[in-house]
Amino acid sequence: MADIIVLGGSAGEHIAIKLAEILGVELGFIEVKKFPDGETYIRVHSDISGKRVIYVNSLQRGPNELIIETLYTLDTLKDLGASEIHAVIPYMAYARQDERFNPGEVVSILSLAKLFKALDLDGIYTIDMHLHRITKPEKVFGSKFYNLTGVRELAKYVKKHHSIENTVVIGPDEEAEQWAKTMAEELGGLEYSILEKKRLTAEEVVIEAKGVDVRDKNVVIVDDIISTGGTIVESIKALRKLGAKDIIVTTVHPILVGRALPKLLRLGLKDLVGTDTVLSPISKVSIAPAIAIVLKKRLGL
Ligand code: R5P
């Protein structure tokens, strides 16, 4: 398809490369660097005039900088004559600030969505975005909106690398039920349960495992994000108290701030795996195949 080109931003190039390969389309190049005063310089080196452009950039590992880079680039693509613009944002920043939890707070995701809306894109494709309070993302972001999941790709990895005999899938809180269900289905119909989580501070949570039976069973934990690691560390402790055997931890977005990774590595897990929506030492699973499935349909490939 000569009229389609994939471009990656500074936090999306690794996915853009794989996506172009899977789709069998051209891979272009965007230069991003800093001016001496800290402002961002961006130059699209590929000819995109008249082409359908797939632009990939993840908004984590410096979200504020990446938002500017992404919005400026998307705006310029239109200016350079792209016939369609499909924005793949594997990690959507600020999705958890989706309510005015305290008086006067910025509802960051709504402000960000307004900026995307102004660009009038042909599609936004994101992965396991925290969409708990935004029920109509198409309306808020002003374009076709696809919230895809990375859990199936994680399940393929688990199946390929581990035995799933005598295994139960656990989601660490109520919101994770959707991911636990998908993981359990993809692993051939395993049982799944969720734990109860109460968040005390940004780093501290209390986890209870009422009525969860994991005695002498292996466990696959699945959550959308590991940020400070608090949720997963407390979940593991609770599951071990209940007699769980081998534990595999899977996450879509391995943000892993501060000492989250060493904290988790000390726990003697059977495996700890994330996707590459956010690049990290545990990003062993590519998200590109999940994105490619939808783009193929959307672009008629
Ligand atoms: C919360 O709603 C998410 O699903 C994750 O459980 C949470 O973001 C993980 O954060 P942390 O690793 O800091 O506990």
Residues whose N, C-alpha, C, O or C-beta is under 5 A from the ligand:
A	BS01	R5P	A202 D223 D224 I225 I226 S227 T228 G229 G230 T231
